[in-house]
Amino acid sequence: FDRIAVDAPFSSIRHVADAVVLRFAGPLKTPIWEAGRFWIRAWTGADLEKHRPISSIANISPKNLLIIHGTADKVIPYTEGVALHEATGKRARFIRVDDYGHAETIAHPDYSRWLDEFFQP
């Protein structure tokens, strides 16, 4: 791909699980995560631990990457987008969308303009 734009990305599925799904599990977080990981791998063949965009984001040229994330995102915490941006050395374009939640940023009045500007040759 010449350019990649991501909206509300996660840096690691484990981080999201800990922050959203397992946040109240306390000391049971790890056993619950491992059990879920085992059963998903058994049913689908997919290993959730391998879904770590933060491990491969350095392979994408920062000038060709746009990260958009809403600060009110309760599904994929805003900190996940920030972590990915930091993993690029803060060289990728990052758009913080204050007070927008998950899948809401697309409704921002400037969303189309952001994408148009980024994808212009």
ZIKA-V54919 format. One record per pair of residues at least 24 apart in sequence whose C-alpha atoms are under 7 Angstrom apart, sorted by the first residue. I is the first residue (numbers start at 0). J is the second residue. Records with the same first field share a line. If there is no record, write none. Layout:
# ZIKA-V54919
I=J  J
This chain:
# ZIKA-V54919
1=63
2=63  64
3=63  64  65
4=64  65  66
5=65  66  67
6=66  67  68
7=67  68  69  75  80  101
8=79  80
9=75  79  80
10=51  52  53  79  80  82  83
11=50  51  52  53
12=47  50  51
13=48
15=75
19=74
53=83  86
56=87
57=87
61=87  90  91
62=90  91
64=91  92
65=91  92  93
66=92  93  94
67=93  94  95
68=94  95  96
69=95  96  97  98  99  100  101  104
70=95  96  97  98  99  100
71=98  99  100
72=99  100  101
73=100  101
74=101
75=101
